[in-house]
Amino acid sequence: MKEEKRETIEDVSENHAQGTLREFWSFLMHNKKFWLLPMVLVFLILGALIIMGGSSAAPFVYTLF
């Protein structure tokens, strides 16, 4: 019988220690899903506007619309 080498969580995390943005970028490059990039950017911009809408920057955000 063949013995399979089992990797622990620590081994996997040490070998693949990438940031979220780098991992997302490699996903886009590997799977050719470039159409996701504009959607993610729009969601990030809208999220930033919503967060700033409840802060002291609200008067500046409202002038954008």
Predicted model as a PDB file, atoms N, CA, C, CB and O in Angstrom, pLDDT in the B-factor column:
MODEL        1                                                                  
ATOM      1  N   MET A   1       0.821  -1.183   0.000  1.00 54.00           N  
ATOM      2  CA  MET A   1       0.000   0.000   0.000  1.00 54.00           C  
ATOM      3  C   MET A   1       0.867   1.250   0.000  1.00 54.00           C  
ATOM      4  CB  MET A   1      -0.935  -0.004   1.196  1.00 54.00           C  
ATOM      5  O   MET A   1       1.967   1.277   0.552  1.00 54.00           O  
ATOM      6  N   LYS A   2       0.348   2.248  -0.620  1.00 61.00           N  
ATOM      7  CA  LYS A   2       1.041   3.530  -0.653  1.00 61.00           C  
ATOM      8  C   LYS A   2       0.720   4.326   0.596  1.00 61.00           C  
ATOM      9  CB  LYS A   2       0.661   4.326  -1.909  1.00 61.00           C  
ATOM     10  O   LYS A   2      -0.425   4.399   1.042  1.00 61.00           O  
ATOM     11  N   GLU A   3       1.746   4.907   1.134  1.00 63.00           N  
ATOM     12  CA  GLU A   3       1.516   5.791   2.269  1.00 63.00           C  
ATOM     13  C   GLU A   3       1.417   7.219   1.760  1.00 63.00           C  
ATOM     14  CB  GLU A   3       2.645   5.656   3.328  1.00 63.00           C  
ATOM     15  O   GLU A   3       2.289   7.698   1.035  1.00 63.00           O  
ATOM     16  N   GLU A   4       0.351   7.884   2.146  1.00 66.00           N  
ATOM     17  CA  GLU A   4       0.161   9.274   1.750  1.00 66.00           C  
ATOM     18  C   GLU A   4       0.725  10.179   2.830  1.00 66.00           C  
ATOM     19  CB  GLU A   4      -1.334   9.584   1.497  1.00 66.00           C  
ATOM     20  O   GLU A   4       0.524   9.961   4.025  1.00 66.00           O  
ATOM     21  N   LYS A   5       1.426  11.187   2.381  1.00 68.00           N  
ATOM     22  CA  LYS A   5       1.948  12.167   3.323  1.00 68.00           C  
ATOM     23  C   LYS A   5       0.837  13.160   3.637  1.00 68.00           C  
ATOM     24  CB  LYS A   5       3.210  12.891   2.752  1.00 68.00           C  
ATOM     25  O   LYS A   5       0.288  13.797   2.738  1.00 68.00           O  
ATOM     26  N   ARG A   6       0.522  13.282   4.881  1.00 71.00           N  
ATOM     27  CA  ARG A   6      -0.522  14.210   5.299  1.00 71.00           C  
ATOM     28  C   ARG A   6       0.130  15.502   5.767  1.00 71.00           C  
ATOM     29  CB  ARG A   6      -1.406  13.595   6.424  1.00 71.00           C  
ATOM     30  O   ARG A   6       1.052  15.501   6.583  1.00 71.00           O  
ATOM     31  N   GLU A   7      -0.370  16.591   5.230  1.00 68.00           N  
ATOM     32  CA  GLU A   7       0.164  17.888   5.620  1.00 68.00           C  
ATOM     33  C   GLU A   7      -0.653  18.450   6.773  1.00 68.00           C  
ATOM     34  CB  GLU A   7       0.164  18.865   4.426  1.00 68.00           C  
ATOM     35  O   GLU A   7      -1.877  18.322   6.802  1.00 68.00           O  
ATOM     36  N   THR A   8       0.020  19.058   7.700  1.00 73.00           N  
ATOM     37  CA  THR A   8      -0.684  19.708   8.797  1.00 73.00           C  
ATOM     38  C   THR A   8      -1.071  21.115   8.370  1.00 73.00           C  
ATOM     39  CB  THR A   8       0.186  19.737  10.080  1.00 73.00           C  
ATOM     40  O   THR A   8      -0.603  21.628   7.354  1.00 73.00           O  
ATOM     41  N   ILE A   9      -1.914  21.712   9.151  1.00 69.00           N  
ATOM     42  CA  ILE A   9      -2.354  23.077   8.851  1.00 69.00           C  
ATOM     43  C   ILE A   9      -1.173  24.035   8.890  1.00 69.00           C  
ATOM     44  CB  ILE A   9      -3.442  23.530   9.846  1.00 69.00           C  
ATOM     45  O   ILE A   9      -1.103  24.975   8.098  1.00 69.00           O  
ATOM     46  N   GLU A  10      -0.257  23.800   9.799  1.00 68.00           N  
ATOM     47  CA  GLU A  10       0.915  24.672   9.906  1.00 68.00           C  
ATOM     48  C   GLU A  10       1.779  24.594   8.651  1.00 68.00           C  
ATOM     49  CB  GLU A  10       1.747  24.298  11.136  1.00 68.00           C  
ATOM     50  O   GLU A  10       2.294  25.609   8.181  1.00 68.00           O  
ATOM     51  N   ASP A  11       1.938  23.369   8.103  1.00 66.00           N  
ATOM     52  CA  ASP A  11       2.731  23.213   6.882  1.00 66.00           C  
ATOM     53  C   ASP A  11       2.103  23.957   5.717  1.00 66.00           C  
ATOM     54  CB  ASP A  11       2.887  21.737   6.531  1.00 66.00           C  
ATOM     55  O   ASP A  11       2.792  24.629   4.949  1.00 66.00           O  
ATOM     56  N   VAL A  12       0.802  23.832   5.596  1.00 61.00           N  
ATOM     57  CA  VAL A  12       0.107  24.485   4.491  1.00 61.00           C  
ATOM     58  C   VAL A  12       0.179  25.994   4.640  1.00 61.00           C  
ATOM     59  CB  VAL A  12      -1.356  24.025   4.421  1.00 61.00           C  
ATOM     60  O   VAL A  12       0.405  26.702   3.658  1.00 61.00           O  
ATOM     61  N   SER A  13      -0.010  26.497   5.858  1.00 62.00           N  
ATOM     62  CA  SER A  13       0.007  27.945   6.056  1.00 62.00           C  
ATOM     63  C   SER A  13       1.402  28.524   5.849  1.00 62.00           C  
ATOM     64  CB  SER A  13      -0.496  28.291   7.450  1.00 62.00           C  
ATOM     65  O   SER A  13       1.529  29.654   5.377  1.00 62.00           O  
ATOM     66  N   GLU A  14       2.441  27.785   6.188  1.00 64.00           N  
ATOM     67  CA  GLU A  14       3.805  28.281   5.977  1.00 64.00           C  
ATOM     68  C   GLU A  14       4.164  28.299   4.499  1.00 64.00           C  
ATOM     69  CB  GLU A  14       4.812  27.422   6.746  1.00 64.00           C  
ATOM     70  O   GLU A  14       4.865  29.202   4.042  1.00 64.00           O  
ATOM     71  N   ASN A  15       3.697  27.323   3.759  1.00 61.00           N  
ATOM     72  CA  ASN A  15       4.036  27.237   2.344  1.00 61.00           C  
ATOM     73  C   ASN A  15       3.241  28.218   1.493  1.00 61.00           C  
ATOM     74  CB  ASN A  15       3.806  25.835   1.847  1.00 61.00           C  
ATOM     75  O   ASN A  15       3.708  28.639   0.434  1.00 61.00           O  
ATOM     76  N   HIS A  16       2.073  28.577   1.934  1.00 61.00           N  
ATOM     77  CA  HIS A  16       1.203  29.429   1.122  1.00 61.00           C  
ATOM     78  C   HIS A  16       0.817  30.692   1.873  1.00 61.00           C  
ATOM     79  CB  HIS A  16      -0.054  28.666   0.705  1.00 61.00           C  
ATOM     80  O   HIS A  16      -0.363  31.032   1.947  1.00 61.00           O  
ATOM     81  N   ALA A  17       1.775  31.375   2.418  1.00 58.00           N  
ATOM     82  CA  ALA A  17       1.498  32.592   3.168  1.00 58.00           C  
ATOM     83  C   ALA A  17       1.435  33.779   2.211  1.00 58.00           C  
ATOM     84  CB  ALA A  17       2.572  32.824   4.259  1.00 58.00           C  
ATOM     85  O   ALA A  17       2.417  34.498   2.025  1.00 58.00           O  
ATOM     86  N   GLN A  18       0.264  33.967   1.610  1.00 70.00           N  
ATOM     87  CA  GLN A  18       0.060  35.090   0.706  1.00 70.00           C  
ATOM     88  C   GLN A  18      -0.995  36.003   1.312  1.00 70.00           C  
ATOM     89  CB  GLN A  18      -0.362  34.607  -0.717  1.00 70.00           C  
ATOM     90  O   GLN A  18      -1.820  35.582   2.124  1.00 70.00           O  
ATOM     91  N   GLY A  19      -0.948  37.248   0.900  1.00 80.00           N  
ATOM     92  CA  GLY A  19      -1.968  38.172   1.332  1.00 80.00           C  
ATOM     93  C   GLY A  19      -3.247  37.969   0.536  1.00 80.00           C  
ATOM     94  O   GLY A  19      -3.267  37.265  -0.474  1.00 80.00           O  
ATOM     95  N   THR A  20      -4.302  38.592   1.006  1.00 83.00           N  
ATOM     96  CA  THR A  20      -5.594  38.441   0.360  1.00 83.00           C  
ATOM     97  C   THR A  20      -5.573  39.003  -1.051  1.00 83.00           C  
ATOM     98  CB  THR A  20      -6.676  39.121   1.178  1.00 83.00           C  
ATOM     99  O   THR A  20      -6.095  38.376  -1.973  1.00 83.00           O  
ATOM    100  N   LEU A  21      -4.981  40.169  -1.232  1.00 81.00           N  
ATOM    101  CA  LEU A  21      -4.935  40.772  -2.566  1.00 81.00           C  
ATOM    102  C   LEU A  21      -4.077  39.961  -3.527  1.00 81.00           C  
ATOM    103  CB  LEU A  21      -4.406  42.194  -2.482  1.00 81.00           C  
ATOM    104  O   LEU A  21      -4.434  39.797  -4.694  1.00 81.00           O  
ATOM    105  N   ARG A  22      -2.959  39.460  -3.048  1.00 84.00           N  
ATOM    106  CA  ARG A  22      -2.086  38.651  -3.906  1.00 84.00           C  
ATOM    107  C   ARG A  22      -2.775  37.338  -4.289  1.00 84.00           C  
ATOM    108  CB  ARG A  22      -0.742  38.362  -3.193  1.00 84.00           C  
ATOM    109  O   ARG A  22      -2.659  36.874  -5.423  1.00 84.00           O  
ATOM    110  N   GLU A  23      -3.486  36.752  -3.338  1.00 84.00           N  
ATOM    111  CA  GLU A  23      -4.199  35.516  -3.625  1.00 84.00           C  
ATOM    112  C   GLU A  23      -5.332  35.763  -4.620  1.00 84.00           C  
ATOM    113  CB  GLU A  23      -4.749  34.904  -2.332  1.00 84.00           C  
ATOM    114  O   GLU A  23      -5.555  34.954  -5.521  1.00 84.00           O  
ATOM    115  N   PHE A  24      -6.047  36.879  -4.460  1.00 84.00           N  
ATOM    116  CA  PHE A  24      -7.111  37.220  -5.404  1.00 84.00           C  
ATOM    117  C   PHE A  24      -6.537  37.481  -6.791  1.00 84.00           C  
ATOM    118  CB  PHE A  24      -7.893  38.449  -4.915  1.00 84.00           C  
ATOM    119  O   PHE A  24      -7.122  37.065  -7.791  1.00 84.00           O  
ATOM    120  N   TRP A  25      -5.395  38.167  -6.860  1.00 84.00           N  
ATOM    121  CA  TRP A  25      -4.764  38.443  -8.145  1.00 84.00           C  
ATOM    122  C   TRP A  25      -4.319  37.151  -8.831  1.00 84.00           C  
ATOM    123  CB  TRP A  25      -3.567  39.379  -7.958  1.00 84.00           C  
ATOM    124  O   TRP A  25      -4.495  36.997 -10.040  1.00 84.00           O  
ATOM    125  N   SER A  26      -3.745  36.225  -8.063  1.00 84.00           N  
ATOM    126  CA  SER A  26      -3.337  34.955  -8.666  1.00 84.00           C  
ATOM    127  C   SER A  26      -4.553  34.143  -9.114  1.00 84.00           C  
ATOM    128  CB  SER A  26      -2.494  34.138  -7.674  1.00 84.00           C  
ATOM    129  O   SER A  26      -4.479  33.414 -10.103  1.00 84.00           O  
ATOM    130  N   PHE A  27      -5.668  34.263  -8.395  1.00 85.00           N  
ATOM    131  CA  PHE A  27      -6.907  33.618  -8.833  1.00 85.00           C  
ATOM    132  C   PHE A  27      -7.365  34.184 -10.166  1.00 85.00           C  
ATOM    133  CB  PHE A  27      -8.009  33.791  -7.779  1.00 85.00           C  
ATOM    134  O   PHE A  27      -7.750  33.438 -11.067  1.00 85.00           O  
ATOM    135  N   LEU A  28      -7.322  35.524 -10.292  1.00 85.00           N  
ATOM    136  CA  LEU A  28      -7.729  36.155 -11.555  1.00 85.00           C  
ATOM    137  C   LEU A  28      -6.819  35.732 -12.702  1.00 85.00           C  
ATOM    138  CB  LEU A  28      -7.719  37.684 -11.418  1.00 85.00           C  
ATOM    139  O   LEU A  28      -7.295  35.463 -13.805  1.00 85.00           O  
ATOM    140  N   MET A  29      -5.525  35.671 -12.452  1.00 87.00           N  
ATOM    141  CA  MET A  29      -4.589  35.308 -13.508  1.00 87.00           C  
ATOM    142  C   MET A  29      -4.716  33.832 -13.893  1.00 87.00           C  
ATOM    143  CB  MET A  29      -3.163  35.611 -13.068  1.00 87.00           C  
ATOM    144  O   MET A  29      -4.654  33.489 -15.074  1.00 87.00           O  
ATOM    145  N   HIS A  30      -4.891  32.975 -12.912  1.00 87.00           N  
ATOM    146  CA  HIS A  30      -4.942  31.536 -13.172  1.00 87.00           C  
ATOM    147  C   HIS A  30      -6.242  31.130 -13.867  1.00 87.00           C  
ATOM    148  CB  HIS A  30      -4.790  30.763 -11.866  1.00 87.00           C  
ATOM    149  O   HIS A  30      -6.225  30.304 -14.780  1.00 87.00           O  
ATOM    150  N   ASN A  31      -7.363  31.704 -13.441  1.00 89.00           N  
ATOM    151  CA  ASN A  31      -8.665  31.307 -13.968  1.00 89.00           C  
ATOM    152  C   ASN A  31      -9.192  32.222 -15.069  1.00 89.00           C  
ATOM    153  CB  ASN A  31      -9.655  31.261 -12.855  1.00 89.00           C  
ATOM    154  O   ASN A  31     -10.285  31.998 -15.590  1.00 89.00           O  
ATOM    155  N   LYS A  32      -8.428  33.243 -15.424  1.00 88.00           N  
ATOM    156  CA  LYS A  32      -8.813  34.190 -16.472  1.00 88.00           C  
ATOM    157  C   LYS A  32     -10.186  34.818 -16.206  1.00 88.00           C  
ATOM    158  CB  LYS A  32      -8.820  33.490 -17.828  1.00 88.00           C  
ATOM    159  O   LYS A  32     -11.032  34.892 -17.097  1.00 88.00           O  
ATOM    160  N   LYS A  33     -10.385  35.261 -14.979  1.00 86.00           N  
ATOM    161  CA  LYS A  33     -11.643  35.881 -14.572  1.00 86.00           C  
ATOM    162  C   LYS A  33     -11.456  37.391 -14.410  1.00 86.00           C  
ATOM    163  CB  LYS A  33     -12.158  35.252 -13.254  1.00 86.00           C  
ATOM    164  O   LYS A  33     -11.760  37.951 -13.356  1.00 86.00           O  
ATOM    165  N   PHE A  34     -10.963  38.032 -15.440  1.00 86.00           N  
ATOM    166  CA  PHE A  34     -10.660  39.456 -15.352  1.00 86.00           C  
ATOM    167  C   PHE A  34     -11.915  40.316 -15.235  1.00 86.00           C  
ATOM    168  CB  PHE A  34      -9.862  39.886 -16.560  1.00 86.00           C  
ATOM    169  O   PHE A  34     -11.835  41.464 -14.798  1.00 86.00           O  
ATOM    170  N   TRP A  35     -13.066  39.782 -15.617  1.00 89.00           N  
ATOM    171  CA  TRP A  35     -14.306  40.539 -15.521  1.00 89.00           C  
ATOM    172  C   TRP A  35     -14.717  40.765 -14.073  1.00 89.00           C  
ATOM    173  CB  TRP A  35     -15.414  39.824 -16.267  1.00 89.00           C  
ATOM    174  O   TRP A  35     -15.575  41.608 -13.811  1.00 89.00           O  
ATOM    175  N   LEU A  36     -14.130  40.039 -13.127  1.00 88.00           N  
ATOM    176  CA  LEU A  36     -14.450  40.238 -11.719  1.00 88.00           C  
ATOM    177  C   LEU A  36     -13.804  41.495 -11.142  1.00 88.00           C  
ATOM    178  CB  LEU A  36     -14.015  39.033 -10.922  1.00 88.00           C  
ATOM    179  O   LEU A  36     -14.310  42.065 -10.175  1.00 88.00           O  
ATOM    180  N   LEU A  37     -12.706  41.924 -11.721  1.00 88.00           N  
ATOM    181  CA  LEU A  37     -11.956  43.051 -11.171  1.00 88.00           C  
ATOM    182  C   LEU A  37     -12.775  44.348 -11.124  1.00 88.00           C  
ATOM    183  CB  LEU A  37     -10.702  43.274 -11.989  1.00 88.00           C  
ATOM    184  O   LEU A  37     -12.782  44.998 -10.079  1.00 88.00           O  
ATOM    185  N   PRO A  38     -13.466  44.761 -12.199  1.00 91.00           N  
ATOM    186  CA  PRO A  38     -14.262  45.990 -12.094  1.00 91.00           C  
ATOM    187  C   PRO A  38     -15.383  45.890 -11.061  1.00 91.00           C  
ATOM    188  CB  PRO A  38     -14.854  46.330 -13.442  1.00 91.00           C  
ATOM    189  O   PRO A  38     -15.692  46.867 -10.380  1.00 91.00           O  
ATOM    190  N   MET A  39     -15.987  44.714 -10.947  1.00 92.00           N  
ATOM    191  CA  MET A  39     -17.066  44.550  -9.966  1.00 92.00           C  
ATOM    192  C   MET A  39     -16.535  44.689  -8.549  1.00 92.00           C  
ATOM    193  CB  MET A  39     -17.750  43.188 -10.138  1.00 92.00           C  
ATOM    194  O   MET A  39     -17.170  45.332  -7.713  1.00 92.00           O  
ATOM    195  N   VAL A  40     -15.396  44.105  -8.270  1.00 90.00           N  
ATOM    196  CA  VAL A  40     -14.814  44.195  -6.931  1.00 90.00           C  
ATOM    197  C   VAL A  40     -14.408  45.635  -6.625  1.00 90.00           C  
ATOM    198  CB  VAL A  40     -13.594  43.255  -6.804  1.00 90.00           C  
ATOM    199  O   VAL A  40     -14.602  46.109  -5.506  1.00 90.00           O  
ATOM    200  N   LEU A  41     -13.852  46.328  -7.604  1.00 92.00           N  
ATOM    201  CA  LEU A  41     -13.470  47.730  -7.386  1.00 92.00           C  
ATOM    202  C   LEU A  41     -14.685  48.601  -7.096  1.00 92.00           C  
ATOM    203  CB  LEU A  41     -12.723  48.275  -8.605  1.00 92.00           C  
ATOM    204  O   LEU A  41     -14.623  49.472  -6.227  1.00 92.00           O  
ATOM    205  N   VAL A  42     -15.785  48.385  -7.802  1.00 94.00           N  
ATOM    206  CA  VAL A  42     -17.004  49.158  -7.554  1.00 94.00           C  
ATOM    207  C   VAL A  42     -17.539  48.867  -6.162  1.00 94.00           C  
ATOM    208  CB  VAL A  42     -18.077  48.843  -8.614  1.00 94.00           C  
ATOM    209  O   VAL A  42     -17.963  49.784  -5.458  1.00 94.00           O  
ATOM    210  N   PHE A  43     -17.525  47.595  -5.753  1.00 93.00           N  
ATOM    211  CA  PHE A  43     -17.984  47.256  -4.406  1.00 93.00           C  
ATOM    212  C   PHE A  43     -17.109  47.907  -3.340  1.00 93.00           C  
ATOM    213  CB  PHE A  43     -17.997  45.739  -4.217  1.00 93.00           C  
ATOM    214  O   PHE A  43     -17.621  48.373  -2.322  1.00 93.00           O  
ATOM    215  N   LEU A  44     -15.806  47.943  -3.561  1.00 92.00           N  
ATOM    216  CA  LEU A  44     -14.910  48.582  -2.595  1.00 92.00           C  
ATOM    217  C   LEU A  44     -15.165  50.086  -2.515  1.00 92.00           C  
ATOM    218  CB  LEU A  44     -13.447  48.317  -2.969  1.00 92.00           C  
ATOM    219  O   LEU A  44     -15.168  50.658  -1.424  1.00 92.00           O  
ATOM    220  N   ILE A  45     -15.375  50.720  -3.650  1.00 90.00           N  
ATOM    221  CA  ILE A  45     -15.644  52.160  -3.655  1.00 90.00           C  
ATOM    222  C   ILE A  45     -16.969  52.465  -2.971  1.00 90.00           C  
ATOM    223  CB  ILE A  45     -15.655  52.702  -5.092  1.00 90.00           C  
ATOM    224  O   ILE A  45     -17.055  53.405  -2.181  1.00 90.00           O  
ATOM    225  N   LEU A  46     -18.010  51.673  -3.268  1.00 89.00           N  
ATOM    226  CA  LEU A  46     -19.302  51.890  -2.613  1.00 89.00           C  
ATOM    227  C   LEU A  46     -19.211  51.643  -1.109  1.00 89.00           C  
ATOM    228  CB  LEU A  46     -20.370  50.980  -3.229  1.00 89.00           C  
ATOM    229  O   LEU A  46     -19.823  52.366  -0.324  1.00 89.00           O  
ATOM    230  N   GLY A  47     -18.460  50.638  -0.711  1.00 89.00           N  
ATOM    231  CA  GLY A  47     -18.269  50.387   0.715  1.00 89.00           C  
ATOM    232  C   GLY A  47     -17.566  51.541   1.408  1.00 89.00           C  
ATOM    233  O   GLY A  47     -17.925  51.918   2.523  1.00 89.00           O  
ATOM    234  N   ALA A  48     -16.566  52.097   0.746  1.00 86.00           N  
ATOM    235  CA  ALA A  48     -15.858  53.250   1.324  1.00 86.00           C  
ATOM    236  C   ALA A  48     -16.793  54.450   1.441  1.00 86.00           C  
ATOM    237  CB  ALA A  48     -14.625  53.620   0.465  1.00 86.00           C  
ATOM    238  O   ALA A  48     -16.741  55.179   2.432  1.00 86.00           O  
ATOM    239  N   LEU A  49     -17.652  54.663   0.437  1.00 81.00           N  
ATOM    240  CA  LEU A  49     -18.600  55.783   0.508  1.00 81.00           C  
ATOM    241  C   LEU A  49     -19.620  55.583   1.620  1.00 81.00           C  
ATOM    242  CB  LEU A  49     -19.320  55.954  -0.829  1.00 81.00           C  
ATOM    243  O   LEU A  49     -20.003  56.543   2.289  1.00 81.00           O  
ATOM    244  N   ILE A  50     -20.059  54.359   1.822  1.00 80.00           N  
ATOM    245  CA  ILE A  50     -21.016  54.091   2.905  1.00 80.00           C  
ATOM    246  C   ILE A  50     -20.361  54.327   4.266  1.00 80.00           C  
ATOM    247  CB  ILE A  50     -21.553  52.637   2.815  1.00 80.00           C  
ATOM    248  O   ILE A  50     -20.975  54.908   5.161  1.00 80.00           O  
ATOM    249  N   ILE A  51     -19.126  53.883   4.417  1.00 80.00           N  
ATOM    250  CA  ILE A  51     -18.428  54.084   5.695  1.00 80.00           C  
ATOM    251  C   ILE A  51     -18.188  55.567   5.940  1.00 80.00           C  
ATOM    252  CB  ILE A  51     -17.086  53.319   5.713  1.00 80.00           C  
ATOM    253  O   ILE A  51     -18.370  56.048   7.059  1.00 80.00           O  
ATOM    254  N   MET A  52     -17.779  56.299   4.899  1.00 76.00           N  
ATOM    255  CA  MET A  52     -17.526  57.729   5.074  1.00 76.00           C  
ATOM    256  C   MET A  52     -18.814  58.520   5.227  1.00 76.00           C  
ATOM    257  CB  MET A  52     -16.734  58.268   3.900  1.00 76.00           C  
ATOM    258  O   MET A  52     -18.790  59.630   5.759  1.00 76.00           O  
ATOM    259  N   GLY A  53     -19.952  57.971   4.769  1.00 74.00           N  
ATOM    260  CA  GLY A  53     -21.229  58.665   4.904  1.00 74.00           C  
ATOM    261  C   GLY A  53     -21.665  58.800   6.345  1.00 74.00           C  
ATOM    262  O   GLY A  53     -22.417  59.718   6.673  1.00 74.00           O  
ATOM    263  N   GLY A  54     -21.219  57.921   7.207  1.00 75.00           N  
ATOM    264  CA  GLY A  54     -21.577  57.993   8.615  1.00 75.00           C  
ATOM    265  C   GLY A  54     -20.524  58.669   9.467  1.00 75.00           C  
ATOM    266  O   GLY A  54     -20.616  58.641  10.694  1.00 75.00           O  
ATOM    267  N   SER A  55     -19.545  59.264   8.858  1.00 72.00           N  
ATOM    268  CA  SER A  55     -18.474  59.895   9.636  1.00 72.00           C  
ATOM    269  C   SER A  55     -18.492  61.405   9.421  1.00 72.00           C  
ATOM    270  CB  SER A  55     -17.090  59.310   9.245  1.00 72.00           C  
ATOM    271  O   SER A  55     -19.448  61.961   8.880  1.00 72.00           O  
ATOM    272  N   SER A  56     -17.441  62.039   9.845  1.00 75.00           N  
ATOM    273  CA  SER A  56     -17.365  63.491   9.685  1.00 75.00           C  
ATOM    274  C   SER A  56     -17.080  63.889   8.239  1.00 75.00           C  
ATOM    275  CB  SER A  56     -16.289  64.062  10.600  1.00 75.00           C  
ATOM    276  O   SER A  56     -17.127  65.074   7.909  1.00 75.00           O  
ATOM    277  N   ALA A  57     -16.789  62.930   7.381  1.00 70.00           N  
ATOM    278  CA  ALA A  57     -16.544  63.230   5.973  1.00 70.00           C  
ATOM    279  C   ALA A  57     -17.839  63.238   5.161  1.00 70.00           C  
ATOM    280  CB  ALA A  57     -15.570  62.218   5.383  1.00 70.00           C  
ATOM    281  O   ALA A  57     -17.800  63.379   3.939  1.00 70.00           O  
ATOM    282  N   ALA A  58     -18.980  63.087   5.827  1.00 72.00           N  
ATOM    283  CA  ALA A  58     -20.268  63.002   5.140  1.00 72.00           C  
ATOM    284  C   ALA A  58     -20.561  64.217   4.247  1.00 72.00           C  
ATOM    285  CB  ALA A  58     -21.373  62.851   6.159  1.00 72.00           C  
ATOM    286  O   ALA A  58     -21.040  64.017   3.130  1.00 72.00           O  
ATOM    287  N   PRO A  59     -20.302  65.458   4.669  1.00 74.00           N  
ATOM    288  CA  PRO A  59     -20.585  66.580   3.766  1.00 74.00           C  
ATOM    289  C   PRO A  59     -19.791  66.523   2.459  1.00 74.00           C  
ATOM    290  CB  PRO A  59     -20.291  67.883   4.470  1.00 74.00           C  
ATOM    291  O   PRO A  59     -20.264  66.986   1.421  1.00 74.00           O  
ATOM    292  N   PHE A  60     -18.606  65.965   2.512  1.00 73.00           N  
ATOM    293  CA  PHE A  60     -17.803  65.845   1.297  1.00 73.00           C  
ATOM    294  C   PHE A  60     -18.302  64.718   0.400  1.00 73.00           C  
ATOM    295  CB  PHE A  60     -16.340  65.613   1.654  1.00 73.00           C  
ATOM    296  O   PHE A  60     -18.211  64.807  -0.824  1.00 73.00           O  
ATOM    297  N   VAL A  61     -18.832  63.655   1.013  1.00 68.00           N  
ATOM    298  CA  VAL A  61     -19.355  62.538   0.233  1.00 68.00           C  
ATOM    299  C   VAL A  61     -20.638  62.950  -0.473  1.00 68.00           C  
ATOM    300  CB  VAL A  61     -19.605  61.313   1.132  1.00 68.00           C  
ATOM    301  O   VAL A  61     -20.850  62.579  -1.628  1.00 68.00           O  
ATOM    302  N   TYR A  62     -21.493  63.708   0.197  1.00 69.00           N  
ATOM    303  CA  TYR A  62     -22.754  64.098  -0.402  1.00 69.00           C  
ATOM    304  C   TYR A  62     -22.563  65.031  -1.587  1.00 69.00           C  
ATOM    305  CB  TYR A  62     -23.629  64.752   0.627  1.00 69.00           C  
ATOM    306  O   TYR A  62     -23.431  65.092  -2.458  1.00 69.00           O  
ATOM    307  N   THR A  63     -21.473  65.748  -1.646  1.00 72.00           N  
ATOM    308  CA  THR A  63     -21.241  66.635  -2.784  1.00 72.00           C  
ATOM    309  C   THR A  63     -20.875  65.839  -4.047  1.00 72.00           C  
ATOM    310  CB  THR A  63     -20.125  67.640  -2.451  1.00 72.00           C  
ATOM    311  O   THR A  63     -20.938  66.378  -5.152  1.00 72.00           O  
ATOM    312  N   LEU A  64     -20.494  64.555  -3.894  1.00 69.00           N  
ATOM    313  CA  LEU A  64     -20.183  63.742  -5.055  1.00 69.00           C  
ATOM    314  C   LEU A  64     -21.427  63.369  -5.835  1.00 69.00           C  
ATOM    315  CB  LEU A  64     -19.451  62.498  -4.637  1.00 69.00           C  
ATOM    316  O   LEU A  64     -21.351  63.086  -7.031  1.00 69.00           O  
ATOM    317  N   PHE A  65     -22.576  63.368  -5.166  1.00 67.00           N  
ATOM    318  CA  PHE A  65     -23.806  62.946  -5.838  1.00 67.00           C  
ATOM    319  C   PHE A  65     -24.621  64.129  -6.144  1.00 67.00           C  
ATOM    320  CB  PHE A  65     -24.601  61.967  -5.007  1.00 67.00           C  
ATOM    321  O   PHE A  65     -25.705  64.001  -6.713  1.00 67.00           O  
TER     322      PHE A  65                                                      
ENDMDL                                                                          
END                                                                             
